[in-house]
Amino acid sequence: MGRNLIETIMGAVVLAVAGFFLVFAYGHANIKTIEGYQLTATFASVGGLDNGADVKINGIKVGTVQSLDLDPQSFDAVVKLSVAHAIQLPEDSVASISSEGLLGGKFVKLIPGKSKTMMAAGGTLGPSRNFKSIEEMVGNLIFLATADNQPPAAKAPAEQPAERP
């Protein structure tokens, strides 16, 4: 009987610790969506970006990705972003897609411009920097390393028979 009581108490302690961990992790995970004004950015490729992904300026979350659509005329990816009302971006700001490390998720990186005029809600960010995935970069590197684009080596001068005295 005493053994069952100890096992029950240990099980309750384990569940309490697991519950505390979940509450702590949720509170510090910064997974909440940020409500704000909407901006649009256009990319040739979004490379694994998902709805709800972070929008960051200098590594600080300032918004979230609201939707990903395809422009039927240009076949570019149209990304709608929600940026916090407290963040006012200059009109010449640029968006790019970055990765949180080698295996991390993707996020939209905003690079504020220098313009004195601020972007209005519903505005479109300037020319976006296209995303290159790790696979594309490694493929390009391998192609460059193995390409036959080296100039041909200069031919050695033909050997002249030595003159005999």
Secondary structure, 3 states (H helix, E strand, C coil): CHHHHHHHHHHHHHHHHHHHHHHHHHHHCCCCCCCEEEEEEEECCCCCCCCCCEEEECCEEEEEEEEEEECCCCCCEEEEEEEECCCCCECCCEEEEEECCCCCCEEEEEECCCCCCECCCCCECCCCECCCCHHHHHHHHHHHHHCCCCCCCCCCCCCCCCCCC
